[in-house]
Each structure stands twice: as structure tokens, then as C-alpha cells.
Amino acid sequence: MKIASWNVNGIRARQGQLIDWLVAETPDIVCLQEIKASPDQLPFELRDVQDYWSCWHGEKGYSGVGLLVSKSLLGAMPACWHPGFDFEQRIVCASVPSPVGDVMVASVYVPNGGKDFEAKIRFLEALDSYVAEAEREQLLLVLCGDLNVARTERDIHPKERKANQIGARPEERALIERILSRGVVDVHRRLHPDDDNLFTWWAPWRNMKQRNIGWRIDYVLASQALADRASSAVVQREIGTSDHGPVVVQFGFT
């Protein structure tokens, strides 16, 4: 099972890139963030993506998330839902089958906190409670998306590190670590424990993306039983013109 997450930063601007990437990459599940469009604004090719069931949750010009599930994985449209703490179209969930049981997949876009840091903290606290509830119910979980927090200093390029900047404050990082204490694993860091250049977002100036001077703020977090089956985890910096690169994890079930 291949699961991918990508903050496309405007899905209509990236329509062709997304379709080409889906054809080339053929992920089983795709979590998208910052689609910046309501479902009725999507062109037909996106509203009903070929070979995928599509769950869209967004509004014009701001935020929004999507979740695509391959029709080869699921024979009928999955039930999609939004937790009670969702606001500004920031999270969509679905249950999908896997060889080890049904998996609750969530596509998440955490607010960056620049305009309202307390709202970001409230969202992360609610997300933590949601993951804790999944753990209590012994649900398999894959949480994908732009969490807008770099876990440690190594997740920010040295040239981008500043004191007390949003996205790297102790209280945000503590909440990410609390979420990770709920039986989920940061798959990319587990498979690349010594990679100090594992970034997923780059400021859109001075060729930062080409130079790989960025932050790691996009994640695939998976329940331990799934993370133990992860065979690869990559960041596709070369894909598309978004300021984020797709993050892709391959899980094996042989």
C-alpha cells in the first residue's frame, strides 16, 4: 500500500501536475492540503479523478483538504467525515481496508499560527485528543499532512533557524511529541534517522527549493503496526511548483 500526502497550495493551479503525478506514482491513498477551492469550483478532471474515489472539503481561496482512495483498493465510495474540532475545512477522514485491518486515514492541515497562534494550539490539542481516542479504541491510524511544526532543530535548515519562530516553538513541538506518544510513528524520521536534509517545505524565493534550504513540516504518522511495515519513505522535492513536496510512504504486507 502506497500512501502519499501533498500540500498543493492551490489545486487548480496545480491541476495538470497533480494528474500527471498520480498517473506516474499510482498511490493507493492520497491526502491533499491547501486545495483552496470548494468542491463546486473543481473542474471535472479533479472532481471525479480517474481511478479514484474523491472526498473534497474546502472553500474558495483558503485552506481545504482532500482525500483520494484508489478504486482498486476500495470497490465503493468510502464514507468520509470531519471531526467535531474541524474548522476552516482543515481535516477529512475515511476508513479504508488493508491486509491487517481497516485503517482510519486523515488528511490534515494545521493552521500555521501566524495570525492566531492560540487557534493553532487549540487545533493541535484537539488533534491530540482525537489520536488518543483512536488509540483507546485500538484503531489503525494514518495521519498525513502539513502539520506546520518542525519537530526539532534538525528539521529546519541551519540558515532558516531563528529564535522563538512560529513552527518551532516549544509548546507546538511538545504537542507533536504528545501526539506521537499515542502509538503513532513519524515514518520518515524512523526510516531516515540520520538525514539532516529531509525537508518538505521551502520558502518560495531565492531558489530555496532547488537548494534544499527548507523545513520538514509535512508528515506521515502511522500506527505502530503499520509503521513496522513501512519499507520506504521519500520526499519528492522535484515534483511540481508548490512550495511543498509530496511525501510518500510504501507499506509492505507480504
PyRosetta script that sets phi, psi and omega in degrees:
from pyrosetta import init, pose_from_sequence

init()
pose = pose_from_sequence("MKIASWNVNGIRARQGQLIDWLVAETPDIVCLQEIKASPDQLPFELRDVQDYWSCWHGEKGYSGVGLLVSKSLLGAMPACWHPGFDFEQRIVCASVPSPVGDVMVASVYVPNGGKDFEAKIRFLEALDSYVAEAEREQLLLVLCGDLNVARTERDIHPKERKANQIGARPEERALIERILSRGVVDVHRRLHPDDDNLFTWWAPWRNMKQRNIGWRIDYVLASQALADRASSAVVQREIGTSDHGPVVVQFGFT")
pose.set_psi(1, 127.6)
pose.set_omega(1, 179.8)
pose.set_phi(2, -110.2)
pose.set_psi(2, 123.4)
pose.set_omega(2, -179.3)
pose.set_phi(3, -119.0)
pose.set_psi(3, 132.0)
pose.set_omega(3, -177.7)
pose.set_phi(4, -129.1)
pose.set_psi(4, 151.8)
pose.set_omega(4, 175.4)
pose.set_phi(5, -135.3)
pose.set_psi(5, 140.3)
pose.set_omega(5, -178.1)
pose.set_phi(6, -151.2)
pose.set_psi(6, 122.5)
pose.set_omega(6, 167.9)
pose.set_phi(7, -83.3)
pose.set_psi(7, 105.3)
pose.set_omega(7, -173.1)
pose.set_phi(8, -84.4)
pose.set_psi(8, -13.9)
pose.set_omega(8, 177.6)
pose.set_phi(9, 53.6)
pose.set_psi(9, 54.2)
pose.set_omega(9, 179.9)
pose.set_phi(10, 106.0)
pose.set_psi(10, 92.7)
pose.set_omega(10, -171.4)
pose.set_phi(11, -69.4)
pose.set_psi(11, -30.6)
pose.set_omega(11, -179.8)
pose.set_phi(12, -70.6)
pose.set_psi(12, -33.8)
pose.set_omega(12, 176.6)
pose.set_phi(13, -70.2)
pose.set_psi(13, -24.5)
pose.set_omega(13, -176.5)
pose.set_phi(14, -110.6)
pose.set_psi(14, 18.2)
pose.set_omega(14, -173.6)
pose.set_phi(15, -55.2)
pose.set_psi(15, -54.0)
pose.set_omega(15, -178.2)
pose.set_phi(16, -62.9)
pose.set_psi(16, -40.0)
pose.set_omega(16, 179.6)
pose.set_phi(17, -63.6)
pose.set_psi(17, -42.2)
pose.set_omega(17, 179.7)
pose.set_phi(18, -63.6)
pose.set_psi(18, -47.2)
pose.set_omega(18, -179.0)
pose.set_phi(19, -62.6)
pose.set_psi(19, -44.6)
pose.set_omega(19, 179.3)
pose.set_phi(20, -62.6)
pose.set_psi(20, -39.8)
pose.set_omega(20, 179.9)
pose.set_phi(21, -66.4)
pose.set_psi(21, -41.0)
pose.set_omega(21, 177.9)
pose.set_phi(22, -61.5)
pose.set_psi(22, -41.7)
pose.set_omega(22, 179.7)
pose.set_phi(23, -64.9)
pose.set_psi(23, -41.7)
pose.set_omega(23, -177.5)
pose.set_phi(24, -76.2)
pose.set_psi(24, -37.2)
pose.set_omega(24, -171.8)
pose.set_phi(25, -92.7)
pose.set_psi(25, -30.7)
pose.set_omega(25, -179.0)
pose.set_phi(26, 46.0)
pose.set_psi(26, 54.2)
pose.set_omega(26, 174.9)
pose.set_phi(27, -69.2)
pose.set_psi(27, 151.7)
pose.set_omega(27, 176.6)
pose.set_phi(28, -78.4)
pose.set_psi(28, -35.0)
pose.set_omega(28, 179.7)
pose.set_phi(29, -135.8)
pose.set_psi(29, 135.1)
pose.set_omega(29, -179.9)
pose.set_phi(30, -128.8)
pose.set_psi(30, 126.5)
pose.set_omega(30, 174.2)
pose.set_phi(31, -108.0)
pose.set_psi(31, 127.5)
pose.set_omega(31, -177.0)
pose.set_phi(32, -119.7)
pose.set_psi(32, 145.9)
pose.set_omega(32, 178.4)
pose.set_phi(33, -131.1)
pose.set_psi(33, 160.3)
pose.set_omega(33, -177.6)
pose.set_phi(34, 50.5)
pose.set_psi(34, 53.1)
pose.set_omega(34, 178.1)
pose.set_phi(35, -71.7)
pose.set_psi(35, -26.8)
pose.set_omega(35, 174.3)
pose.set_phi(36, 55.1)
pose.set_psi(36, 44.8)
pose.set_omega(36, 178.8)
pose.set_phi(37, -160.8)
pose.set_psi(37, 145.2)
pose.set_omega(37, 170.8)
pose.set_phi(38, -82.5)
pose.set_psi(38, 158.1)
pose.set_omega(38, -178.3)
pose.set_phi(39, -54.8)
pose.set_psi(39, -36.8)
pose.set_omega(39, -177.4)
pose.set_phi(40, -75.2)
pose.set_psi(40, -8.3)
pose.set_omega(40, 175.3)
pose.set_phi(41, -90.5)
pose.set_psi(41, -9.4)
pose.set_omega(41, -177.0)
pose.set_phi(42, -77.1)
pose.set_psi(42, 136.2)
pose.set_omega(42, 173.0)
pose.set_phi(43, -66.3)
pose.set_psi(43, 161.8)
pose.set_omega(43, -174.5)
pose.set_phi(44, -54.7)
pose.set_psi(44, -39.7)
pose.set_omega(44, -176.1)
pose.set_phi(45, -62.9)
pose.set_psi(45, -24.7)
pose.set_omega(45, 178.4)
pose.set_phi(46, -97.6)
pose.set_psi(46, -36.9)
pose.set_omega(46, -178.9)
pose.set_phi(47, -61.6)
pose.set_psi(47, -33.7)
pose.set_omega(47, 179.7)
pose.set_phi(48, -133.2)
pose.set_psi(48, 74.4)
pose.set_omega(48, -175.6)
pose.set_phi(49, -63.3)
pose.set_psi(49, 130.7)
pose.set_omega(49, -177.6)
pose.set_phi(50, -56.9)
pose.set_psi(50, 131.4)
pose.set_omega(50, 176.6)
pose.set_phi(51, 73.8)
pose.set_psi(51, 8.6)
pose.set_omega(51, -179.9)
pose.set_phi(52, -131.8)
pose.set_psi(52, 145.0)
pose.set_omega(52, 162.6)
pose.set_phi(53, -82.8)
pose.set_psi(53, 138.7)
pose.set_omega(53, -172.4)
pose.set_phi(54, -124.2)
pose.set_psi(54, 129.5)
pose.set_omega(54, 172.3)
pose.set_phi(55, -115.5)
pose.set_psi(55, 118.9)
pose.set_omega(55, -178.1)
pose.set_phi(56, -116.5)
pose.set_psi(56, 142.0)
pose.set_omega(56, -177.1)
pose.set_phi(57, -149.1)
pose.set_psi(57, 94.8)
pose.set_omega(57, -176.8)
pose.set_phi(58, -165.9)
pose.set_psi(58, 175.4)
pose.set_omega(58, 175.8)
pose.set_phi(59, -140.3)
pose.set_psi(59, 168.4)
pose.set_omega(59, -172.2)
pose.set_phi(60, -58.1)
pose.set_psi(60, 124.2)
pose.set_omega(60, 165.6)
pose.set_phi(61, 76.0)
pose.set_psi(61, 4.5)
pose.set_omega(61, -174.6)
pose.set_phi(62, -152.2)
pose.set_psi(62, 133.2)
pose.set_omega(62, 170.1)
pose.set_phi(63, 52.8)
pose.set_psi(63, -144.2)
pose.set_omega(63, 178.3)
pose.set_phi(64, 92.6)
pose.set_psi(64, 144.2)
pose.set_omega(64, -178.9)
pose.set_phi(65, -136.2)
pose.set_psi(65, 161.8)
pose.set_omega(65, 176.7)
pose.set_phi(66, -142.5)
pose.set_psi(66, 159.5)
pose.set_omega(66, 178.2)
pose.set_phi(67, -143.4)
pose.set_psi(67, 120.9)
pose.set_omega(67, 179.7)
pose.set_phi(68, -111.9)
pose.set_psi(68, 134.8)
pose.set_omega(68, 179.2)
pose.set_phi(69, -125.6)
pose.set_psi(69, 126.0)
pose.set_omega(69, -178.2)
pose.set_phi(70, -60.3)
pose.set_psi(70, 136.4)
pose.set_omega(70, 177.4)
pose.set_phi(71, -67.8)
pose.set_psi(71, -19.6)
pose.set_omega(71, 175.3)
pose.set_phi(72, -73.4)
pose.set_psi(72, -20.4)
pose.set_omega(72, 178.5)
pose.set_phi(73, -89.5)
pose.set_psi(73, -33.0)
pose.set_omega(73, -174.1)
pose.set_phi(74, -139.2)
pose.set_psi(74, 125.9)
pose.set_omega(74, -173.1)
pose.set_phi(75, -81.3)
pose.set_psi(75, -7.3)
pose.set_omega(75, 179.5)
pose.set_phi(76, -142.1)
pose.set_psi(76, 160.0)
pose.set_omega(76, -179.6)
pose.set_phi(77, -56.4)
pose.set_psi(77, 125.3)
pose.set_omega(77, 179.5)
pose.set_phi(78, -71.3)
pose.set_psi(78, 151.9)
pose.set_omega(78, 171.7)
pose.set_phi(79, -72.8)
pose.set_psi(79, 129.0)
pose.set_omega(79, 178.8)
pose.set_phi(80, -114.7)
pose.set_psi(80, 146.5)
pose.set_omega(80, -179.3)
pose.set_phi(81, -148.7)
pose.set_psi(81, 168.2)
pose.set_omega(81, 179.9)
pose.set_phi(82, -127.3)
pose.set_psi(82, 126.7)
pose.set_omega(82, 178.5)
pose.set_phi(83, -60.6)
pose.set_psi(83, 160.4)
pose.set_omega(83, -177.0)
pose.set_phi(84, -61.8)
pose.set_psi(84, -24.4)
pose.set_omega(84, -179.0)
pose.set_phi(85, -85.8)
pose.set_psi(85, -0.4)
pose.set_omega(85, -179.7)
pose.set_phi(86, -62.0)
pose.set_psi(86, 135.5)
pose.set_omega(86, 170.1)
pose.set_phi(87, -146.8)
pose.set_psi(87, 153.4)
pose.set_omega(87, -178.9)
pose.set_phi(88, 55.9)
pose.set_psi(88, 32.9)
pose.set_omega(88, 174.9)
pose.set_phi(89, 53.2)
pose.set_psi(89, 59.1)
pose.set_omega(89, -173.0)
pose.set_phi(90, -110.7)
pose.set_psi(90, -5.6)
pose.set_omega(90, -179.2)
pose.set_phi(91, -152.7)
pose.set_psi(91, 135.0)
pose.set_omega(91, 173.5)
pose.set_phi(92, -135.5)
pose.set_psi(92, 139.0)
pose.set_omega(92, -176.2)
pose.set_phi(93, -126.2)
pose.set_psi(93, 155.4)
pose.set_omega(93, 174.5)
pose.set_phi(94, -153.8)
pose.set_psi(94, 155.1)
pose.set_omega(94, 175.4)
pose.set_phi(95, -103.9)
pose.set_psi(95, 128.1)
pose.set_omega(95, -178.2)
pose.set_phi(96, -129.8)
pose.set_psi(96, 151.3)
pose.set_omega(96, -178.7)
pose.set_phi(97, -80.9)
pose.set_psi(97, 152.6)
pose.set_omega(97, 171.1)
pose.set_phi(98, -144.4)
pose.set_psi(98, 165.6)
pose.set_omega(98, 178.9)
pose.set_phi(99, -61.4)
pose.set_psi(99, -16.0)
pose.set_omega(99, 179.8)
pose.set_phi(100, -110.4)
pose.set_psi(100, 12.5)
pose.set_omega(100, 177.2)
pose.set_phi(101, 124.2)
pose.set_psi(101, 170.1)
pose.set_omega(101, 179.6)
pose.set_phi(102, -66.0)
pose.set_psi(102, 142.0)
pose.set_omega(102, -177.9)
pose.set_phi(103, -119.2)
pose.set_psi(103, 129.6)
pose.set_omega(103, 172.1)
pose.set_phi(104, -86.2)
pose.set_psi(104, 116.7)
pose.set_omega(104, -179.5)
pose.set_phi(105, -106.2)
pose.set_psi(105, 133.9)
pose.set_omega(105, 178.6)
pose.set_phi(106, -126.5)
pose.set_psi(106, 129.4)
pose.set_omega(106, 172.0)
pose.set_phi(107, -100.4)
pose.set_psi(107, 120.8)
pose.set_omega(107, -168.3)
pose.set_phi(108, -128.4)
pose.set_psi(108, 138.0)
pose.set_omega(108, 170.2)
pose.set_phi(109, -126.0)
pose.set_psi(109, 105.0)
pose.set_omega(109, 179.9)
pose.set_phi(110, -79.1)
pose.set_psi(110, 134.1)
pose.set_omega(110, 177.7)
pose.set_phi(111, -58.4)
pose.set_psi(111, 143.9)
pose.set_omega(111, -175.1)
pose.set_phi(112, -74.0)
pose.set_psi(112, -18.7)
pose.set_omega(112, 174.3)
pose.set_phi(113, 87.3)
pose.set_psi(113, 0.3)
pose.set_omega(113, -178.0)
pose.set_phi(114, -64.9)
pose.set_psi(114, -37.0)
pose.set_omega(114, -179.4)
pose.set_phi(115, -95.0)
pose.set_psi(115, -26.9)
pose.set_omega(115, -177.6)
pose.set_phi(116, -151.0)
pose.set_psi(116, 86.7)
pose.set_omega(116, -176.5)
pose.set_phi(117, -64.8)
pose.set_psi(117, -36.4)
pose.set_omega(117, -179.4)
pose.set_phi(118, -64.9)
pose.set_psi(118, -34.6)
pose.set_omega(118, 176.6)
pose.set_phi(119, -64.4)
pose.set_psi(119, -36.9)
pose.set_omega(119, 176.7)
pose.set_phi(120, -62.9)
pose.set_psi(120, -44.7)
pose.set_omega(120, 180.0)
pose.set_phi(121, -63.4)
pose.set_psi(121, -42.4)
pose.set_omega(121, 178.5)
pose.set_phi(122, -61.7)
pose.set_psi(122, -41.0)
pose.set_omega(122, 179.8)
pose.set_phi(123, -64.0)
pose.set_psi(123, -45.0)
pose.set_omega(123, -179.8)
pose.set_phi(124, -64.9)
pose.set_psi(124, -37.3)
pose.set_omega(124, 177.0)
pose.set_phi(125, -63.9)
pose.set_psi(125, -41.9)
pose.set_omega(125, 178.3)
pose.set_phi(126, -67.8)
pose.set_psi(126, -37.5)
pose.set_omega(126, 177.1)
pose.set_phi(127, -63.9)
pose.set_psi(127, -40.6)
pose.set_omega(127, 176.4)
pose.set_phi(128, -59.3)
pose.set_psi(128, -44.6)
pose.set_omega(128, 178.9)
pose.set_phi(129, -62.9)
pose.set_psi(129, -37.6)
pose.set_omega(129, -179.6)
pose.set_phi(130, -65.9)
pose.set_psi(130, -42.7)
pose.set_omega(130, 178.3)
pose.set_phi(131, -67.8)
pose.set_psi(131, -38.0)
pose.set_omega(131, 178.0)
pose.set_phi(132, -62.3)
pose.set_psi(132, -39.5)
pose.set_omega(132, 178.1)
pose.set_phi(133, -65.0)
pose.set_psi(133, -40.9)
pose.set_omega(133, 177.1)
pose.set_phi(134, -61.2)
pose.set_psi(134, -39.3)
pose.set_omega(134, 178.5)
pose.set_phi(135, -65.2)
pose.set_psi(135, -42.8)
pose.set_omega(135, 178.9)
pose.set_phi(136, -60.7)
pose.set_psi(136, -36.3)
pose.set_omega(136, -179.2)
pose.set_phi(137, -86.3)
pose.set_psi(137, 4.0)
pose.set_omega(137, 178.1)
pose.set_phi(138, 57.0)
pose.set_psi(138, 40.6)
pose.set_omega(138, 177.7)
pose.set_phi(139, -87.5)
pose.set_psi(139, 143.5)
pose.set_omega(139, 169.7)
pose.set_phi(140, -77.4)
pose.set_psi(140, 134.2)
pose.set_omega(140, -172.9)
pose.set_phi(141, -134.2)
pose.set_psi(141, 136.9)
pose.set_omega(141, 166.1)
pose.set_phi(142, -127.0)
pose.set_psi(142, 116.2)
pose.set_omega(142, -179.5)
pose.set_phi(143, -110.0)
pose.set_psi(143, 117.4)
pose.set_omega(143, -175.0)
pose.set_phi(144, -121.6)
pose.set_psi(144, 145.6)
pose.set_omega(144, 169.4)
pose.set_phi(145, 147.5)
pose.set_psi(145, -170.4)
pose.set_omega(145, 179.7)
pose.set_phi(146, -90.9)
pose.set_psi(146, 102.0)
pose.set_omega(146, -179.1)
pose.set_phi(147, -89.1)
pose.set_psi(147, -6.4)
pose.set_omega(147, 174.4)
pose.set_phi(148, 55.7)
pose.set_psi(148, 31.0)
pose.set_omega(148, 174.5)
pose.set_phi(149, -139.4)
pose.set_psi(149, 129.8)
pose.set_omega(149, 171.2)
pose.set_phi(150, -89.5)
pose.set_psi(150, 123.1)
pose.set_omega(150, -171.5)
pose.set_phi(151, -59.9)
pose.set_psi(151, -43.9)
pose.set_omega(151, -176.2)
pose.set_phi(152, -139.3)
pose.set_psi(152, 174.3)
pose.set_omega(152, 177.7)
pose.set_phi(153, -61.6)
pose.set_psi(153, -33.1)
pose.set_omega(153, -179.6)
pose.set_phi(154, -65.9)
pose.set_psi(154, -16.7)
pose.set_omega(154, 178.1)
pose.set_phi(155, -86.0)
pose.set_psi(155, 8.8)
pose.set_omega(155, 173.8)
pose.set_phi(156, -130.0)
pose.set_psi(156, 131.0)
pose.set_omega(156, 177.9)
pose.set_phi(157, -58.3)
pose.set_psi(157, 141.4)
pose.set_omega(157, -179.0)
pose.set_phi(158, -50.9)
pose.set_psi(158, -34.4)
pose.set_omega(158, -179.1)
pose.set_phi(159, -72.2)
pose.set_psi(159, -12.9)
pose.set_omega(159, -177.7)
pose.set_phi(160, -105.6)
pose.set_psi(160, -1.1)
pose.set_omega(160, -176.7)
pose.set_phi(161, -80.0)
pose.set_psi(161, 130.5)
pose.set_omega(161, 177.1)
pose.set_phi(162, -141.2)
pose.set_psi(162, 153.8)
pose.set_omega(162, -178.4)
pose.set_phi(163, -68.7)
pose.set_psi(163, 132.2)
pose.set_omega(163, 170.9)
pose.set_phi(164, 58.3)
pose.set_psi(164, 28.7)
pose.set_omega(164, 178.4)
pose.set_phi(165, -79.7)
pose.set_psi(165, 146.8)
pose.set_omega(165, 178.6)
pose.set_phi(166, -62.7)
pose.set_psi(166, 137.5)
pose.set_omega(166, -174.4)
pose.set_phi(167, 100.6)
pose.set_psi(167, -9.3)
pose.set_omega(167, -179.3)
pose.set_phi(168, -141.6)
pose.set_psi(168, 16.5)
pose.set_omega(168, -178.7)
pose.set_phi(169, -77.9)
pose.set_psi(169, 151.0)
pose.set_omega(169, -176.4)
pose.set_phi(170, -56.5)
pose.set_psi(170, -39.6)
pose.set_omega(170, -176.9)
pose.set_phi(171, -68.2)
pose.set_psi(171, -33.2)
pose.set_omega(171, 176.5)
pose.set_phi(172, -70.5)
pose.set_psi(172, -46.2)
pose.set_omega(172, -179.6)
pose.set_phi(173, -62.3)
pose.set_psi(173, -38.1)
pose.set_omega(173, 178.6)
pose.set_phi(174, -62.0)
pose.set_psi(174, -37.0)
pose.set_omega(174, 178.8)
pose.set_phi(175, -70.1)
pose.set_psi(175, -38.4)
pose.set_omega(175, 175.2)
pose.set_phi(176, -62.5)
pose.set_psi(176, -42.3)
pose.set_omega(176, 178.9)
pose.set_phi(177, -66.5)
pose.set_psi(177, -33.8)
pose.set_omega(177, 176.9)
pose.set_phi(178, -65.2)
pose.set_psi(178, -41.8)
pose.set_omega(178, 176.3)
pose.set_phi(179, -59.7)
pose.set_psi(179, -42.9)
pose.set_omega(179, -179.5)
pose.set_phi(180, -68.0)
pose.set_psi(180, -18.3)
pose.set_omega(180, 176.4)
pose.set_phi(181, -78.9)
pose.set_psi(181, -5.6)
pose.set_omega(181, -177.1)
pose.set_phi(182, -91.1)
pose.set_psi(182, 27.6)
pose.set_omega(182, 175.6)
pose.set_phi(183, 86.1)
pose.set_psi(183, 15.6)
pose.set_omega(183, 176.4)
pose.set_phi(184, -115.3)
pose.set_psi(184, 156.9)
pose.set_omega(184, -171.4)
pose.set_phi(185, -124.3)
pose.set_psi(185, 137.4)
pose.set_omega(185, 171.3)
pose.set_phi(186, -77.0)
pose.set_psi(186, 98.0)
pose.set_omega(186, -167.4)
pose.set_phi(187, -65.8)
pose.set_psi(187, -43.1)
pose.set_omega(187, -178.9)
pose.set_phi(188, -61.0)
pose.set_psi(188, -43.1)
pose.set_omega(188, -178.9)
pose.set_phi(189, -71.2)
pose.set_psi(189, -33.2)
pose.set_omega(189, 176.7)
pose.set_phi(190, -62.0)
pose.set_psi(190, -42.8)
pose.set_omega(190, -176.9)
pose.set_phi(191, -83.0)
pose.set_psi(191, -15.8)
pose.set_omega(191, -180.0)
pose.set_phi(192, -131.4)
pose.set_psi(192, 63.1)
pose.set_omega(192, -173.6)
pose.set_phi(193, -66.2)
pose.set_psi(193, -21.6)
pose.set_omega(193, -174.9)
pose.set_phi(194, -112.1)
pose.set_psi(194, 10.9)
pose.set_omega(194, -176.5)
pose.set_phi(195, -89.0)
pose.set_psi(195, 109.0)
pose.set_omega(195, 179.1)
pose.set_phi(196, -90.0)
pose.set_psi(196, 6.7)
pose.set_omega(196, 179.3)
pose.set_phi(197, -121.9)
pose.set_psi(197, 31.1)
pose.set_omega(197, -176.6)
pose.set_phi(198, -94.5)
pose.set_psi(198, 81.2)
pose.set_omega(198, -176.4)
pose.set_phi(199, -112.1)
pose.set_psi(199, 154.1)
pose.set_omega(199, -176.8)
pose.set_phi(200, -126.0)
pose.set_psi(200, -13.1)
pose.set_omega(200, 179.4)
pose.set_phi(201, -135.3)
pose.set_psi(201, 142.1)
pose.set_omega(201, -178.3)
pose.set_phi(202, -137.1)
pose.set_psi(202, 132.5)
pose.set_omega(202, 176.3)
pose.set_phi(203, -56.3)
pose.set_psi(203, 138.9)
pose.set_omega(203, -172.6)
pose.set_phi(204, -83.4)
pose.set_psi(204, 53.8)
pose.set_omega(204, 176.0)
pose.set_phi(205, -155.9)
pose.set_psi(205, 165.6)
pose.set_omega(205, 176.4)
pose.set_phi(206, 50.7)
pose.set_psi(206, 34.0)
pose.set_omega(206, 177.0)
pose.set_phi(207, 54.2)
pose.set_psi(207, 35.1)
pose.set_omega(207, -177.7)
pose.set_phi(208, -61.0)
pose.set_psi(208, -38.6)
pose.set_omega(208, -179.8)
pose.set_phi(209, -66.4)
pose.set_psi(209, -46.8)
pose.set_omega(209, -180.0)
pose.set_phi(210, -62.0)
pose.set_psi(210, -33.0)
pose.set_omega(210, -178.9)
pose.set_phi(211, -89.6)
pose.set_psi(211, -4.8)
pose.set_omega(211, -179.6)
pose.set_phi(212, 57.2)
pose.set_psi(212, 47.5)
pose.set_omega(212, 174.0)
pose.set_phi(213, -107.1)
pose.set_psi(213, 94.6)
pose.set_omega(213, -170.8)
pose.set_phi(214, -150.3)
pose.set_psi(214, -159.9)
pose.set_omega(214, -180.0)
pose.set_phi(215, -126.6)
pose.set_psi(215, 152.4)
pose.set_omega(215, 169.1)
pose.set_phi(216, -103.9)
pose.set_psi(216, 102.4)
pose.set_omega(216, -178.9)
pose.set_phi(217, -128.0)
pose.set_psi(217, -3.1)
pose.set_omega(217, 178.0)
pose.set_phi(218, -105.1)
pose.set_psi(218, 133.5)
pose.set_omega(218, -170.3)
pose.set_phi(219, -135.8)
pose.set_psi(219, 156.4)
pose.set_omega(219, 161.1)
pose.set_phi(220, -119.9)
pose.set_psi(220, 110.8)
pose.set_omega(220, 177.6)
pose.set_phi(221, -106.2)
pose.set_psi(221, 127.3)
pose.set_omega(221, -173.9)
pose.set_phi(222, -131.8)
pose.set_psi(222, 145.2)
pose.set_omega(222, 173.8)
pose.set_phi(223, -53.6)
pose.set_psi(223, 149.0)
pose.set_omega(223, -175.2)
pose.set_phi(224, -51.0)
pose.set_psi(224, -43.3)
pose.set_omega(224, -177.1)
pose.set_phi(225, -62.4)
pose.set_psi(225, -31.1)
pose.set_omega(225, 176.5)
pose.set_phi(226, -83.8)
pose.set_psi(226, -42.8)
pose.set_omega(226, -179.0)
pose.set_phi(227, -58.8)
pose.set_psi(227, -33.4)
pose.set_omega(227, 178.5)
pose.set_phi(228, -64.0)
pose.set_psi(228, -18.2)
pose.set_omega(228, -179.2)
pose.set_phi(229, -101.5)
pose.set_psi(229, 4.3)
pose.set_omega(229, 179.7)
pose.set_phi(230, -73.5)
pose.set_psi(230, 124.5)
pose.set_omega(230, -178.2)
pose.set_phi(231, -103.6)
pose.set_psi(231, -21.5)
pose.set_omega(231, 177.4)
pose.set_phi(232, -154.7)
pose.set_psi(232, 150.6)
pose.set_omega(232, 176.8)
pose.set_phi(233, -147.5)
pose.set_psi(233, 118.1)
pose.set_omega(233, -175.2)
pose.set_phi(234, -128.7)
pose.set_psi(234, 159.6)
pose.set_omega(234, 168.8)
pose.set_phi(235, -115.4)
pose.set_psi(235, 125.9)
pose.set_omega(235, -175.2)
pose.set_phi(236, -100.2)
pose.set_psi(236, 76.2)
pose.set_omega(236, -176.7)
pose.set_phi(237, -61.6)
pose.set_psi(237, -28.4)
pose.set_omega(237, -175.3)
pose.set_phi(238, -79.1)
pose.set_psi(238, -7.9)
pose.set_omega(238, -174.2)
pose.set_phi(239, -88.9)
pose.set_psi(239, 127.3)
pose.set_omega(239, 167.7)
pose.set_phi(240, 71.7)
pose.set_psi(240, 179.9)
pose.set_omega(240, -177.7)
pose.set_phi(241, -112.4)
pose.set_psi(241, 6.2)
pose.set_omega(241, 171.8)
pose.set_phi(242, -64.3)
pose.set_psi(242, 158.0)
pose.set_omega(242, 175.2)
pose.set_phi(243, -79.0)
pose.set_psi(243, -0.4)
pose.set_omega(243, 172.2)
pose.set_phi(244, -114.4)
pose.set_psi(244, 150.7)
pose.set_omega(244, 172.0)
pose.set_phi(245, -103.1)
pose.set_psi(245, 149.6)
pose.set_omega(245, 173.9)
pose.set_phi(246, -61.1)
pose.set_psi(246, 143.3)
pose.set_omega(246, 172.1)
pose.set_phi(247, -114.3)
pose.set_psi(247, 131.5)
pose.set_omega(247, -169.5)
pose.set_phi(248, -132.0)
pose.set_psi(248, 131.2)
pose.set_omega(248, 177.5)
pose.set_phi(249, -124.6)
pose.set_psi(249, 134.6)
pose.set_omega(249, 176.1)
pose.set_phi(250, -106.0)
pose.set_psi(250, 124.1)
pose.set_omega(250, 176.7)
pose.set_phi(251, -107.4)
pose.set_psi(251, 136.4)
pose.set_omega(251, 179.5)
pose.set_phi(252, -107.3)
pose.set_psi(252, 143.5)
pose.set_omega(252, -177.4)
pose.set_phi(253, -132.1)
pose.set_psi(253, 27.8)
pose.set_omega(253, 179.4)
pose.set_phi(254, -80.2)
pose.dump_pdb("model.pdb")
